[in-house]
Amino acid sequence: MRRLPTGARALGWGAVAFSALAAWIALPPVAVRSFAVPLALGVVAAALGIVAVRGGEKRLGFGAVAAAVLGAGLGILATRSGAANLEQAVVWSALLASMLRYATPLTFAAIGGLFSERSGVVNIGLEGMMLTGAFFGIWGADRTSSWVLGLLIALAAGALMALVHAFFAIHLRADQIIGGTAINFLALGVTGYLFIDIYGQEGTPTDIPAIPEVSIPLLRDVPFVGDVVGQMNLMIWLALLTVLLAWVVIFKTPVGLRIRAVGEQPRAADTVGISVFKVRYAAVIVSGMLAALGGAYLSIGFVNSFGENMTAGRGFIALAALIFGNWRPFPTLAACLLFGFSSALAQRLPVYSDSAAVLFQALPYVLTLIAVAGLIGRSIPPAAVGRPYKKQ
């Protein structure tokens, strides 16, 4: 059983908690209107962070000090905001429900990237595989009048796109970054051409079967909780289940052990009879299928339409979430939820300024840059990731 943090580490986490409190206390439902309160909490958090640094917890301590500055700053800004605008922008049940919706495509793609990169293959092509799944998912649902068949067609299209990436990365030992980038451009071109060729300027029909919502009566009637999870799209539940299954497969099964062995020490794995090529091919194809599910959720589960380049960089955000989560399922889910929350918040911030509405949409991408920049040299990827294997 893991013990609770003590000493300097406990002080560091306490500082993080005070930092979060400094921002939260100025928001609804508490909505403290005096800037002195978040400022005082931020000062306490910064002091605890400094003590943690002096106690030897430098990384956590400095992070806590930065969080203290951010938390106090956000709290003070909230106290300066108009109460009406603040109450309209910060509705926690709506924000959390939107967070889950925005995090779902990221979660599918990030867990897909987890399988690929744990096996040693960098998958920059997640964006293209998501876009492929988005188009073929809605095209399949339109042609078959079934969202289930649409998902299956999206899975097949994502698997095919992943197979192309796997062939160049594993069999031909091409540069995996360049190969993934080529997959992104290939998907952009193919889906853009087919979209114009099939649907023209009118776009996709409005009567395409959509992935249904799942209503849970017991949860739906619970105050606040029911507003968040009482009625959610089926794909949101599947995304959460995928994270759990990924953790079981990667860390609790012989299959996962083989995937991790191939990604860490492929030569040793080959020596004991594990086929490095087969494992990597399978992992990359699974990666493409999961990314395609994320794209299909966007087109037939979220907006119920398709537009050119509709993934809009979500594959790269998913890749950042994977790095942020240190190539582990549950921390990766937490990172996806963080990015999903930033997207949900960005949708509500235009109440402050219509002219700056477009600028607010950049919030998830800014957060992605900050997260990745802060992890340079700290996240430890699988030892053999990005290294083509040549059988002796």
Residue, then its C-alpha position, 0 to 999 in steps of 0.5 A: m500500500r502506497r504511503l501518504p507523502t510526508g515532510a517536504r513532499a507533503l508541504g509541496w502538495g499542500a502548496v498545490a492544494f492552496s494554489a487551487l483553493a486560491a483560484w477556486i474560492a473566487l469562482p461560483p458558488v463561493a465567489v469571494r469578491s475581495f482580492a485579498v483572499p486569493l492573494a493571501l492563499g497564494v502567498v501561503a502556497a508560495a511559502l510552502g513551496i519555498v519550504a519544500v524546495r529548501g527541504g529537497e523537493k525542488r521539482l515539486g516545490f518550484g512547480a508549487v510556487a508557479a502554481a501559487v502565482l497562477g492560482a492567485g492570479l486567476g483568483i484576483l482576475a475572477t474577483r475583478s470580473g463582473a458577477a453576472n459574467l462570472e456566473q454565466a461562464v463558470v457553471w461547474s456541471a456544464l463545464l464538467a459535462s463539456m470537459l468529458r465530451y471534449a476529452t473523449p476523442l483525445t482519450f481514444a487517440a492518446i490510448g491508441g498512441l500508448f499502444s504504438e509507442r509502448s511497442g517502440v513506434v512513434n505515431i505522429g500520424l494520430e491526427g490523420m488516423m482520427l481524421t480518416g475515422a471521422f470521415f469514413g465513420i460518417w460516410g459509413a453511417d450515411r451509406t448503411s443507415s447504421w451508426v454501428l456499421g459506421l463505427l466498424i467502417a471507421l475502425a477498418a479505415g483507421a486500421l488501413m491507415a495505420l498499416v501504411h504507417a507500420f509498413f514504412a516504419i517497421h518494414l522499410r525502417a523509414d523515419q517514423i516522424i516523417g512517416g507520421t507526418a506523411i500520414n497526416f497529409l495523406a489523410l487530409g488530402v484523401t478525406g478532403y477530396l472524397f468529402i467534396d466529391i461525394y457531398g459537394q458544397e452542400g455538406t453531409p446530410t442532417d439525418i445521418p444516424a448518430i451514436p446514442e446517449v446513454s441515460i442512467p436513471l439512478l445517476r440522472d436524478v442525483p443533483f449535480v452528478g446527474d447533470v454531469v454523467g446522468q446522460m452521456n454519449l455512449m462513446i464517452w463511457l467506451a473511452l473510460l472503459t478503454v482506459l481501464l482495459a488498456w491498463v489491464v492489457i499493458f500491465k497485467t497480461p502477457v500480451g502487455l508484457r510482450i508489447r513493453a519488452v519490444g518497446e524497451q529491449p527489442r533485441a532481448a525480446d527477439t532472443v526469447g522468441i517474441s516476434v518484434f515485427k508482429v508485435r509492433y504491427a499489431a500495436v500500431i494497427v490497434s493504435g490506428m483503430l482507437a484513433a479512428l474511434g476518436g474521430a468517428y465520435l467527433s463526426i457521428g457522436f459529437v457534431n453529427s456532421f463532417g468538415e474538412n480538417m475537422t480534427a483541428g490538431r486534436g491528434f497532436i493534443a492527444l500525443a501531448a497528453l500521452i507524453f504528459g501522462n508519461w506513457r501510462p493510461f490513467p495519467t494520460l486520461a487525467a491529461c486528456l481531461l485537463f485539455g478537455f476542460s480547457s476546451a470547455l472553458a474556452q467555449r464559455l469565455p466569449v461572454y467576456s468579449d465577442s471580439a476575442a472569441v477566436l483568441f479564446q479558442a487557442l487556449p487548449y493549444v497554448l496549454t498543450l505548448i506549456a505542458v510539453a515545454g514543462l516536461i522537456g527532459r522529465s518524461i521518460p519514453p520507452a527506451a526503444v521508441g522511434r528506433p527501427y529494429k533490424k533482425q540479425 
